Amino acid sequence: MEKRILVTGGTGYIGLHTVVELQEKGYEVIIVDNLSNSRIDVVNSIAGITGIHPFFEQADCCNKNALRSIFEKYKGMEAVIHFAASKAVGESVEKPLLYYRNNIVSLLNLLELMPEYGIESFVFSSSCTVYGQPDELPVSESAPIKKAESPYGNTKQIDEQIISDTVAANKGRIKSVILRYFNPIGAHPSARIGERPNGMPQNLVPFITQTAIGIREQLFVFGDDYKTPDGSCIRDFIHVVDLAKAHVMAIERILHKKQNRNVEVFNIGTGRGLSVLELISVFEKVTGVKINYKIVGRRTGDIEKVWANPDYANNELGWRAQETIEDTLLSAWNWQLKLKNQK
């Protein structure tokens, strides 16, 4: 019998790519999503790639009764991958209470329900924002957790502590892998799925592709006076499919009892830092499309520079980023062109 996996936020950008990878590995997937920043039609797109329709339940993970009904309906689930969260740094500064409610209450509900239904395996979608501005780069999992630069980053720090405390209190009845990932970009090579935010994009690459295709008039680059070679922020950009595969490896690590401890943390990044202006330049080279961009003031909450030391994930989890930045950006552009043709 196929192992059942619950994926919260499974119609979101990273979630839906992970659902594809799970299905291609033979897992039966139940998606829970409130569609606040995604669309129901991606379920059909997933099926178009894998030939299998995942189960879908529209529900808010902050509603414990709604979650309980899903746990009751789909008995025998063996693991949970928790993506469902608000995730934009800038927006979190403007709407901190929204972030604290969505990102913490949803986690509490899941961790309370899992032991009731005998579910022991939990993979959590965390973020490099937990490091704040690291003292040393590239940043490793042993780096100190510094004061968060944004409410979003703070929710991830709090969530990680809640998971550690809960796993300890449950004495082995819950085991977790926490993936701290860096900046996912790109789209599935089929161009059937990709990043498609509702309304104004909060992430860089969809803003680049929408500007390139004419949906947005101009891209804003937040700051050119950072202590970096070109003055713009530096990030570790990772292909979303590479990231999705890391979640499958994390689930299998728990299910196959390969963990060294009951809570493990892995950085999921390429190990290469690229500035915002460098990313724009690479996009222009691989697509032949010039981007109309404007340098504006810094954005509150942004970290100056961060990129991963992925050695632990490479050596212990067996995961390694495969895709080049050129192919990753080209996949994002092909996805944007596909959306245009659909219209």
VOPAVO-438212 format. One record per residue (C-alpha): residue number from 1; residue in one letter; x, y, z. Coordinates in steps of 0.2 Angstrom, whole numbers, padded with zeros to 4 digits. Each point is the difference from the previous one (the first is absolute). Layout:
N
NODE  seq  type     c1     c2     c3
NODE  NUM     a      X      Y      Z
...
This chain:
343
NODE  seq  type     c1     c2     c3
NODE    1     m   0000   0000   0000
NODE    2     e   0006   0017  -0004
NODE    3     k   0006   0011   0014
NODE    4     r  -0012   0015   0003
NODE    5     i   0008   0017   0003
NODE    6     l  -0009   0016   0005
NODE    7     v   0007   0015  -0008
NODE    8     t  -0006   0017   0007
NODE    9     g   0001   0014  -0012
NODE   10     g   0001  -0012  -0014
NODE   11     t  -0007   0011  -0014
NODE   12     g   0013   0013   0004
NODE   13     y   0016   0002  -0010
NODE   14     i   0012  -0011   0009
NODE   15     g  -0014  -0012   0006
NODE   16     l  -0007  -0004  -0017
NODE   17     h   0018  -0004  -0006
NODE   18     t   0002  -0011   0015
NODE   19     v  -0016  -0009  -0003
NODE   20     v   0006  -0005  -0018
NODE   21     e   0016  -0007   0007
NODE   22     l  -0009  -0010   0013
NODE   23     q  -0012  -0007  -0012
NODE   24     e   0014  -0005  -0012
NODE   25     k   0007  -0009   0015
NODE   26     g  -0016  -0010   0002
NODE   27     y  -0007   0009   0015
NODE   28     e  -0019   0004   0002
NODE   29     v  -0002   0019   0003
NODE   30     i  -0014   0009   0009
NODE   31     i   0002   0019  -0002
NODE   32     v  -0008   0013   0012
NODE   33     d   0000   0018  -0005
NODE   34     n  -0011   0015   0002
NODE   35     l   0005   0007  -0017
NODE   36     s   0004   0017   0007
NODE   37     n   0015   0001  -0011
NODE   38     s  -0003  -0014  -0013
NODE   39     r  -0013  -0007  -0012
NODE   40     i  -0010  -0016   0000
NODE   41     d   0004  -0004  -0018
NODE   42     v   0018  -0004   0004
NODE   43     v  -0007  -0017   0006
NODE   44     n  -0004  -0004  -0018
NODE   45     s   0017   0006  -0005
NODE   46     i   0008  -0012   0013
NODE   47     a  -0010  -0014  -0008
NODE   48     g   0006   0005  -0017
NODE   49     i   0018  -0003   0005
NODE   50     t  -0002  -0016   0011
NODE   51     g  -0016  -0008  -0007
NODE   52     i  -0007   0000   0017
NODE   53     h  -0012   0012   0009
NODE   54     p   0005   0004   0017
NODE   55     f  -0014   0001   0013
NODE   56     f  -0004   0018   0004
NODE   57     e  -0009   0008   0015
NODE   58     q  -0003   0019   0001
NODE   59     a   0003   0005   0018
NODE   60     d   0009   0012   0011
NODE   61     c   0013  -0009   0011
NODE   62     c  -0004   0013   0013
NODE   63     n  -0017  -0008   0002
NODE   64     k   0003  -0015   0011
NODE   65     n  -0017  -0007  -0003
NODE   66     a   0002   0000  -0018
NODE   67     l   0017  -0008   0001
NODE   68     r  -0007  -0013   0012
NODE   69     s  -0014  -0005  -0013
NODE   70     i   0014  -0003  -0013
NODE   71     f   0010  -0011   0012
NODE   72     e  -0016  -0010   0003
NODE   73     k  -0004  -0001  -0019
NODE   74     y   0017  -0006  -0005
NODE   75     k   0005  -0013   0013
NODE   76     g   0017  -0008  -0001
NODE   77     m   0010   0015  -0005
NODE   78     e   0019  -0003   0005
NODE   79     a   0007   0017  -0002
NODE   80     v  -0003   0019  -0001
NODE   81     i   0010   0013  -0010
NODE   82     h  -0005   0017   0006
NODE   83     f   0002   0014  -0013
NODE   84     a  -0016   0010   0004
NODE   85     a   0005   0017   0006
NODE   86     s   0001   0018  -0005
NODE   87     k   0018   0003  -0007
NODE   88     a   0004   0018  -0006
NODE   89     v   0013   0009   0010
NODE   90     g  -0006   0018  -0005
NODE   91     e  -0019  -0004   0003
NODE   92     s   0004  -0008   0017
NODE   93     v   0007   0017   0006
NODE   94     e  -0016   0008  -0005
NODE   95     k  -0011  -0013   0006
NODE   96     p   0009  -0009   0015
NODE   97     l  -0016  -0007   0009
NODE   98     l  -0005  -0009  -0016
NODE   99     y   0016  -0008  -0001
NODE  100     y   0001  -0005   0019
NODE  101     r  -0018  -0007  -0002
NODE  102     n   0002  -0010  -0016
NODE  103     n   0017  -0006   0003
NODE  104     i  -0001  -0006   0018
NODE  105     v  -0018  -0005   0003
NODE  106     s   0000  -0011  -0016
NODE  107     l   0016  -0009   0007
NODE  108     l  -0008  -0002   0018
NODE  109     n  -0015  -0008  -0008
NODE  110     l   0010  -0013  -0010
NODE  111     l   0011  -0005   0015
NODE  112     e  -0015  -0002   0011
NODE  113     l  -0009  -0011  -0012
NODE  114     m   0014  -0011  -0006
NODE  115     p   0002  -0010   0016
NODE  116     e  -0019  -0003   0001
NODE  117     y   0001  -0008  -0017
NODE  118     g   0016  -0010   0002
NODE  119     i   0010   0011  -0012
NODE  120     e   0018   0001   0004
NODE  121     s   0009   0008  -0014
NODE  122     f   0001   0019  -0003
NODE  123     v   0009   0010  -0013
NODE  124     f   0000   0019   0003
NODE  125     s   0003   0013  -0013
NODE  126     s   0012   0012   0009
NODE  127     s   0011   0014  -0007
NODE  128     c   0017   0007   0000
NODE  129     t  -0008   0016   0008
NODE  130     v   0002  -0009   0016
NODE  131     y   0019   0005   0000
NODE  132     g  -0003   0018  -0001
NODE  133     q   0015   0008  -0008
NODE  134     p   0013  -0013   0003
NODE  135     d   0018   0004   0007
NODE  136     e   0008  -0012  -0012
NODE  137     l  -0004  -0005  -0018
NODE  138     p  -0004  -0013  -0006
NODE  139     v  -0012  -0003   0014
NODE  140     s  -0001  -0018   0008
NODE  141     e  -0013  -0008   0011
NODE  142     s   0011   0003   0015
NODE  143     a   0000   0019  -0002
NODE  144     p  -0008   0010   0014
NODE  145     i  -0019   0004  -0001
NODE  146     k   0001   0019   0000
NODE  147     k  -0014   0013   0003
NODE  148     a  -0012  -0002  -0015
NODE  149     e   0000   0015  -0013
NODE  150     s  -0019  -0002  -0003
NODE  151     p  -0016  -0007   0008
NODE  152     y   0001  -0014  -0013
NODE  153     g   0017  -0005   0005
NODE  154     n  -0005   0000   0018
NODE  155     t  -0015  -0011  -0003
NODE  156     k   0012  -0013  -0007
NODE  157     q   0011   0001   0015
NODE  158     i  -0014  -0002   0012
NODE  159     d  -0007  -0014  -0011
NODE  160     e   0016  -0010   0001
NODE  161     q   0001   0002   0019
NODE  162     i  -0018  -0006   0001
NODE  163     i   0004  -0015  -0010
NODE  164     s   0016  -0004   0010
NODE  165     d  -0010   0001   0016
NODE  166     t  -0014  -0010  -0006
NODE  167     v   0011  -0014  -0006
NODE  168     a   0009   0000   0016
NODE  169     a  -0016  -0001   0010
NODE  170     n  -0007  -0014  -0011
NODE  171     k   0015  -0011   0004
NODE  172     g   0003  -0007  -0018
NODE  173     r  -0018  -0001  -0005
NODE  174     i   0003   0015  -0012
NODE  175     k   0015   0002  -0010
NODE  176     s   0004   0014  -0011
NODE  177     v   0012   0007  -0014
NODE  178     i   0001   0019  -0001
NODE  179     l   0005   0006  -0017
NODE  180     r   0007   0018   0000
NODE  181     y   0000   0005  -0018
NODE  182     f   0006   0015  -0009
NODE  183     n  -0008   0008  -0015
NODE  184     p  -0010  -0012  -0011
NODE  185     i  -0003   0006  -0018
NODE  186     g  -0004  -0008  -0017
NODE  187     a  -0013  -0012  -0005
NODE  188     h  -0003  -0018  -0005
NODE  189     p   0008  -0005  -0016
NODE  190     s  -0017  -0004  -0008
NODE  191     a  -0005   0018   0002
NODE  192     r  -0016  -0007   0007
NODE  193     i   0003   0007   0017
NODE  194     g   0009   0015   0008
NODE  195     e  -0001   0015   0011
NODE  196     r  -0016   0009  -0003
NODE  197     p  -0004   0012   0014
NODE  198     n  -0018   0007   0002
NODE  199     g   0002   0019  -0003
NODE  200     m   0017   0009   0002
NODE  201     p   0015  -0011   0001
NODE  202     q   0009   0000   0017
NODE  203     n   0015  -0010  -0007
NODE  204     l   0013   0006  -0012
NODE  205     v   0000  -0012  -0015
NODE  206     p  -0019   0001  -0004
NODE  207     f   0002   0019   0001
NODE  208     i   0014  -0001  -0012
NODE  209     t  -0009  -0012  -0012
NODE  210     q  -0016   0011   0001
NODE  211     t   0010   0015  -0004
NODE  212     a   0008  -0008  -0014
NODE  213     i  -0016  -0005  -0008
NODE  214     g  -0009   0016   0003
NODE  215     i  -0012  -0003   0014
NODE  216     r   0010   0011   0012
NODE  217     e   0007   0017  -0007
NODE  218     q   0016   0000   0011
NODE  219     l   0010  -0011   0012
NODE  220     f   0005   0008   0016
NODE  221     v   0017  -0005   0007
NODE  222     f   0000   0004   0019
NODE  223     g   0017   0008   0004
NODE  224     d   0017   0002  -0009
NODE  225     d   0010   0006   0015
NODE  226     y   0003  -0017   0009
NODE  227     k   0017  -0006   0004
NODE  228     t   0001  -0011  -0015
NODE  229     p   0010   0001  -0016
NODE  230     d  -0015   0008  -0010
NODE  231     g  -0009   0007   0015
NODE  232     s  -0016  -0011  -0002
NODE  233     c  -0005  -0014   0012
NODE  234     i   0008  -0017  -0003
NODE  235     r  -0010  -0016   0001
NODE  236     d   0002  -0019  -0003
NODE  237     f  -0012  -0004  -0014
NODE  238     i  -0005  -0018  -0001
NODE  239     h  -0011  -0009  -0013
NODE  240     v  -0017  -0004   0007
NODE  241     v   0001  -0018  -0007
NODE  242     d   0016  -0003   0009
NODE  243     l  -0008   0007   0016
NODE  244     a  -0015  -0011  -0003
NODE  245     k   0011  -0016  -0001
NODE  246     a   0008   0005   0017
NODE  247     h  -0018  -0002   0008
NODE  248     v  -0002  -0017  -0007
NODE  249     m   0018  -0005   0007
NODE  250     a  -0005   0007   0017
NODE  251     i  -0016  -0010   0001
NODE  252     e   0009  -0016  -0005
NODE  253     r   0013   0004   0013
NODE  254     i  -0012   0000   0014
NODE  255     l  -0011  -0015  -0007
NODE  256     h   0015  -0011  -0003
NODE  257     k   0007   0004   0018
NODE  258     k   0016   0008  -0006
NODE  259     q   0000   0015   0011
NODE  260     n   0015   0003   0012
NODE  261     r  -0012   0009   0012
NODE  262     n  -0018   0004   0001
NODE  263     v   0001   0017  -0006
NODE  264     e   0012   0003  -0015
NODE  265     v   0003   0017  -0009
NODE  266     f   0007   0002  -0017
NODE  267     n   0005   0015  -0011
NODE  268     i  -0007  -0002  -0017
NODE  269     g   0009   0011  -0012
NODE  270     t   0013   0000  -0014
NODE  271     g   0015   0008   0010
NODE  272     r   0001   0014  -0013
NODE  273     g  -0005   0018   0004
NODE  274     l  -0006   0011  -0014
NODE  275     s  -0006   0018   0001
NODE  276     v  -0016   0006  -0006
NODE  277     l   0008   0010  -0014
NODE  278     e   0010  -0015  -0005
NODE  279     l  -0016  -0010  -0001
NODE  280     i  -0008   0013  -0011
NODE  281     s   0015  -0001  -0011
NODE  282     v   0000  -0019  -0002
NODE  283     f  -0018   0001  -0004
NODE  284     e   0003   0013  -0014
NODE  285     k   0014  -0011  -0007
NODE  286     v  -0010  -0017   0000
NODE  287     t  -0016   0008  -0007
NODE  288     g   0006   0014  -0011
NODE  289     v  -0013   0012   0009
NODE  290     k   0005   0016   0008
NODE  291     i  -0008   0004   0017
NODE  292     n  -0006   0017   0004
NODE  293     y   0005   0002   0018
NODE  294     k   0003   0014   0012
NODE  295     i   0011   0002   0016
NODE  296     v  -0011   0005   0015
NODE  297     g   0003   0001   0019
NODE  298     r   0004  -0015   0011
NODE  299     r  -0015  -0010   0005
NODE  300     t  -0003  -0003   0019
NODE  301     g   0004  -0018   0005
NODE  302     d   0012  -0004  -0014
NODE  303     i   0016  -0009   0005
NODE  304     e   0016   0007  -0009
NODE  305     k   0008  -0016  -0006
NODE  306     v  -0003  -0019   0004
NODE  307     w   0005  -0016  -0009
NODE  308     a   0001  -0018   0006
NODE  309     n   0013  -0012   0005
NODE  310     p  -0009  -0016  -0006
NODE  311     d   0013  -0012   0005
NODE  312     y  -0011  -0009   0013
NODE  313     a  -0014  -0002  -0011
NODE  314     n   0011  -0006  -0014
NODE  315     n   0009  -0013   0011
NODE  316     e  -0013  -0005   0013
NODE  317     l  -0017   0002  -0009
NODE  318     g   0008  -0005  -0017
NODE  319     w  -0008   0015  -0009
NODE  320     r   0009   0012  -0011
NODE  321     a  -0006   0014  -0011
NODE  322     q   0001  -0005  -0019
NODE  323     e  -0006   0014  -0010
NODE  324     t   0010   0015  -0007
NODE  325     i  -0006   0018   0003
NODE  326     e  -0001   0002  -0019
NODE  327     d  -0012  -0015  -0002
NODE  328     t  -0010   0005   0016
NODE  329     l  -0003   0017  -0007
NODE  330     l  -0005  -0006  -0017
NODE  331     s  -0012  -0012   0008
NODE  332     a  -0008   0015   0009
NODE  333     w  -0001   0009  -0017
NODE  334     n  -0008  -0015  -0009
NODE  335     w  -0013  -0001   0013
NODE  336     q  -0004   0018  -0002
NODE  337     l  -0001  -0002  -0019
NODE  338     k  -0012  -0015   0003
NODE  339     l  -0011   0011   0011
NODE  340     k  -0001   0013  -0014
NODE  341     n  -0005  -0013  -0013
NODE  342     q  -0013  -0007   0011
NODE  343     k  -0009   0017   0000
